Every structure is written in C-alpha cells, then in structure tokens.
Amino acid sequence: MVLLLGACPEYGCLVYEYMSNGSLEDRLFQTGKTPPLSWQQRFRITAEIGTGLLFLHQTKPEPIVHRDLKPGNILLDRNFVSKISDVGLARLVPHSVADTVTQYRMTSTAGTFCYIDPEYQQTGMLGIKSDVYSLGIIFLQILTAKPPMGLTHLVERAIEAGTFAEMLDPAVTNWPVEEALSLAKLSLKCAELRRKDRPDLGQVVMPELEKLRAVADENTFPSSLYYPGCSPNHSQVSVSQVSQFFICVFVSSCNSCKHQ
C-alpha cells in the first residue's frame, strides 16, 4: 500500500509518499516514451499487487474491498516496487456478514468500467472476489499491454488457436511463454463472470504468483533490477529475501544502534 504521510484538514488534502516511476498504466502504455517493463518486473509486480490486495482482504476485524483496482491505481516507486493506491472507494465488509457469506449488498455500485465485477455491477452484491475480477483484468494487461475492453475474449481465443505468444506485449522480446501462458490462464479464472467460479486469492492465486516471482528472481541479475540512472538505495533488500506473502523491513541508518 502507498504510505500515507500526513493530512491537511484545512484544504482537504492527503499527503502520500512520492512514487517516482508513476503508475503501472503509464509504464504499460509507455506514456512519455518510458522504457517498457521487463517480463521479470511484470511477474514481480503481479505478486506485489496480489500481496497488497490480500492484506486488505485479511484486515481485521473487517475485510476491506478496494472496489477500484486498475493499472492507474498501481504506483511504482524509484525501484519499481508496486503499491496499491486510491482507496477512496474501498468498503469495509461488516464482520457479521464476512463470517457467514462472501458478499454484501451495496445500495449503488462504484468503480471503473471494464474492471468492475460484472456480478457486483448487476446485483450490487460486493465481496472480496469482486477485487479478484479486477486483478484478472490487470494481469492480462500486464502480459499484453492492451486496453481492457474485450481483453478476456481476445486472450481466450488466442489460447484456443495456439497463438497466445502473439498476444504478449511485443515491447518485451524474451518472454518465457510457458510461464506467461500459466499467468494468462490464472488471470482468466480470476476474471470469470460468476464470482463463485473465481479462485481464492490466498489459497490459489498467491501460490502461483509466488512461483512466477521466483522465476523472475532466478532470471534477474542485480544490475538489471533498475533502469539506467535508477541505482539502489540503502533501504533495499534482495527480492530473494521476500517472504511468501508479507514482509516488514526495518531499516536503520544509525550505526551506533546495537542489539542487546
């Protein structure tokens, strides 16, 4: 999650950490002629988004549903670590409801067209798997760098025709097609029209994303983690040291601090 630094009540402003590499949307569509993200970076980003979303869904005492997950709301810091932003439409699902059912009726729907859970849009029934639908669309865009409209159908047809490799973002020339296909199939499951047909984020989706992150880590040299001019800073840790789902990094610049 993007770190909230402070607020200015007088002007109704929230102050967040600066994410110098913009949004995932900007990078996928190379806004301002920015270099394309490598496949390694894309695989890591999928795992990071999934981790952040799982954190929201496992919030106690009530899970949080983002409701407006999209590439424009995924921001990248100077080291291309992705974080979820813009939780203005997020909703707490009441604890009493969350314990008994997986959805909660809202009086009106909210979100961004093409990323909204179709079932939520039609019935007003909101649940954590509403975000899983959005996640599936985002992952397909990470693979193809194509607009979201009709993207699931395009990818499905390409897989059936055996032309999936042609759907991958041509800005990346060395895609691991087998792993990319695996992610595409997982994404299509996430984007199923019926909520009950979508996989569980923690039990099904995240283990697969962690496998893809491991593949990315195995095929990344330390010097290629950054674009030219973006050198690591003192607060970085190796991506291989990231725990399976969550990580808390404590950084101290005080050399005089010692463990007792």
C-alpha positions in Angstrom: 0.0 0.0 0.0 1.2 3.5 -0.8 2.3 5.1 2.5 0.1 7.9 3.9 2.5 10.5 5.4 0.0 13.1 6.6 -3.1 15.2 6.1 -4.1 18.9 5.7 -7.6 19.2 7.1 -7.8 22.9 6.1 -7.5 22.1 2.4 -8.9 18.6 2.5 -5.5 17.1 1.3 -3.8 13.8 2.0 -0.1 13.5 1.6 1.4 10.2 0.3 4.9 9.0 -0.3 6.3 10.1 -3.7 6.1 7.3 -6.3 8.7 8.5 -8.8 8.0 5.9 -11.6 4.4 6.8 -12.0 1.6 4.3 -12.5 1.5 0.8 -13.9 -0.8 2.2 -16.6 1.8 4.7 -17.7 4.5 2.1 -17.9 2.5 -0.5 -19.7 1.5 2.0 -22.4 4.9 3.7 -22.3 3.5 7.2 -21.6 6.1 9.8 -22.2 8.2 7.2 -24.1 9.3 5.5 -21.0 11.2 2.2 -21.4 9.0 -1.0 -21.3 8.9 -3.0 -18.1 10.8 -6.3 -18.4 9.0 -9.6 -18.0 10.8 -10.1 -14.7 9.5 -6.8 -13.4 6.0 -7.6 -14.6 6.0 -11.0 -12.8 7.2 -9.4 -9.6 4.5 -6.7 -9.9 1.8 -9.3 -10.2 2.9 -10.9 -6.9 3.2 -7.5 -5.2 -0.3 -6.4 -6.2 -1.7 -9.8 -5.1 0.1 -9.4 -1.7 -1.2 -5.9 -1.2 -4.7 -7.0 -2.1 -4.6 -10.0 0.2 -3.5 -7.7 3.0 -6.7 -5.6 2.5 -8.9 -8.7 2.4 -7.4 -10.1 5.6 -7.7 -6.9 7.6 -9.3 -7.4 11.0 -12.0 -7.2 12.3 -13.5 -6.5 8.8 -12.0 -7.2 5.4 -11.6 -4.3 3.0 -12.7 -4.4 -0.6 -10.8 -1.9 -2.8 -13.6 -1.7 -5.5 -11.5 0.3 -7.9 -8.4 -1.7 -8.6 -6.8 -0.8 -12.0 -3.4 -0.1 -13.5 -3.9 3.6 -12.9 -4.1 2.9 -9.2 -1.0 0.8 -9.0 2.0 3.1 -8.4 5.7 2.3 -8.8 8.5 3.7 -6.6 12.0 4.5 -7.7 13.0 0.8 -7.5 9.9 -0.3 -9.5 8.2 -1.8 -6.4 4.5 -1.6 -6.9 2.0 -0.4 -4.4 -1.8 -0.1 -4.3 -3.2 3.5 -4.1 -6.5 5.3 -4.2 -8.6 3.5 -1.7 -11.3 6.2 -1.8 -13.9 3.8 -3.0 -12.9 1.0 -0.6 -15.5 -0.5 1.6 -15.4 -2.5 4.9 -17.5 -5.6 4.7 -19.2 -6.0 8.1 -17.7 -8.7 10.3 -21.0 -10.3 10.9 -21.6 -10.6 7.1 -18.0 -11.6 6.3 -18.2 -14.6 8.7 -21.3 -16.0 7.0 -21.3 -15.0 3.4 -18.8 -13.9 0.8 -20.7 -10.9 -0.4 -22.5 -7.8 0.9 -25.2 -5.7 -0.8 -24.4 -2.1 -1.7 -27.0 0.5 -2.5 -25.0 1.6 -5.5 -22.1 0.3 -7.5 -18.8 2.2 -7.9 -15.6 1.6 -9.8 -14.1 1.9 -13.2 -15.8 0.4 -16.3 -14.1 -2.8 -17.6 -12.6 -3.5 -14.1 -15.9 -3.7 -12.2 -17.0 -7.2 -11.1 -20.0 -7.9 -13.5 -21.9 -9.6 -10.7 -21.4 -6.6 -8.4 -22.5 -4.3 -11.2 -25.7 -6.2 -11.9 -26.7 -7.1 -8.4 -25.0 -4.7 -6.1 -23.5 -7.6 -4.2 -20.0 -6.8 -3.1 -17.4 -9.3 -1.9 -13.6 -9.8 -1.8 -13.8 -11.7 -5.0 -15.1 -8.5 -6.7 -11.4 -7.4 -6.4 -10.2 -10.7 -7.8 -12.1 -10.0 -11.0 -10.2 -6.6 -11.4 -7.0 -8.4 -10.6 -7.5 -10.8 -13.5 -8.0 -8.0 -16.0 -4.9 -6.2 -14.7 -2.8 -9.3 -15.1 -3.9 -9.7 -18.7 -2.9 -6.1 -19.3 0.5 -6.7 -17.7 1.0 -9.5 -20.2 -0.4 -7.8 -23.3 -0.2 -4.1 -22.7 -3.6 -3.9 -24.4 -6.8 -2.0 -23.4 -9.1 -3.9 -21.0 -12.2 -3.8 -23.3 -12.8 -7.4 -24.6 -9.4 -8.5 -23.5 -10.5 -11.7 -21.8 -12.1 -12.9 -25.1 -9.1 -12.0 -27.1 -6.8 -14.0 -24.9 -9.2 -16.9 -24.7 -9.3 -17.1 -28.5 -5.6 -16.8 -28.8 -5.0 -19.7 -26.4 -7.6 -21.8 -28.2 -5.9 -21.1 -31.5 -2.4 -21.7 -30.3 -1.4 -18.1 -31.0 -1.1 -16.8 -27.4 2.6 -15.8 -27.9 1.4 -13.3 -30.4 -0.7 -11.6 -27.7 2.2 -10.9 -25.5 3.5 -7.3 -25.3 5.9 -7.0 -28.3 7.9 -4.4 -26.4 9.4 -7.4 -24.5 11.3 -9.7 -26.8 12.3 -12.6 -24.4 9.0 -13.6 -22.8 9.1 -17.0 -21.1 6.0 -18.2 -23.0 5.2 -21.2 -20.8 5.1 -19.1 -17.6 3.3 -16.3 -19.3 0.6 -18.7 -20.5 0.3 -20.0 -17.0 -0.4 -16.5 -15.7 -2.9 -15.8 -18.5 -4.9 -18.9 -17.6 -4.9 -17.9 -14.0 -6.0 -14.4 -15.0 -8.9 -15.8 -17.0 -10.0 -17.8 -14.0 -9.9 -14.6 -11.8 -12.0 -12.8 -14.5 -14.8 -15.4 -14.6 -18.2 -13.7 -14.8 -19.6 -15.7 -11.9 -18.0 -14.9 -8.6 -18.2 -18.4 -7.3 -16.0 -19.6 -10.2 -13.1 -17.3 -9.3 -10.2 -18.7 -7.3 -9.4 -17.8 -3.7 -6.7 -15.1 -3.6 -4.7 -16.5 -0.7 -5.1 -20.2 -1.3 -4.9 -20.4 -5.1 -3.8 -17.2 -6.7 -0.9 -16.2 -4.5 1.0 -19.5 -4.5 1.0 -19.3 -8.4 2.2 -15.7 -8.3 5.0 -16.6 -5.9 6.2 -19.2 -8.3 6.3 -16.6 -11.1 8.2 -14.2 -8.8 10.7 -17.0 -8.1 11.2 -17.5 -11.9 11.7 -13.7 -12.2 14.3 -13.7 -9.4 16.2 -16.6 -10.9 16.5 -14.8 -14.2 17.5 -11.4 -12.9 21.0 -10.0 -12.4 21.3 -7.4 -9.6 22.3 -4.8 -12.1 19.2 -5.3 -14.2 16.8 -4.7 -11.4 16.9 -1.0 -12.3 16.8 1.1 -15.3 19.9 3.2 -16.1 20.1 6.1 -13.6 18.0 4.3 -11.0 20.5 2.9 -8.6 19.5 1.0 -5.4 19.5 2.9 -2.2 20.4 2.0 1.3 17.0 0.7 2.2 16.7 -2.0 -0.4 16.6 -5.7 0.3 17.2 -8.5 -2.1 14.0 -9.7 -3.8 15.0 -13.2 -3.0 14.6 -12.4 0.7 11.0 -11.5 0.3 8.8 -13.9 2.4 6.0 -15.8 0.8 3.2 -13.3 1.3 4.2 -10.4 3.6 7.4 -8.6 4.6 8.2 -6.0 7.1 11.5 -4.3 6.6 13.1 -2.4 9.4 15.9 -0.1 8.2 18.2 1.9 10.5 20.8 4.4 9.3 22.3 4.7 12.8 25.5 2.7 13.1 25.6 3.2 16.8 22.4 1.1 17.3 23.2 -2.3 18.6 21.1 -5.3 19.6 21.0 -6.1 23.3 
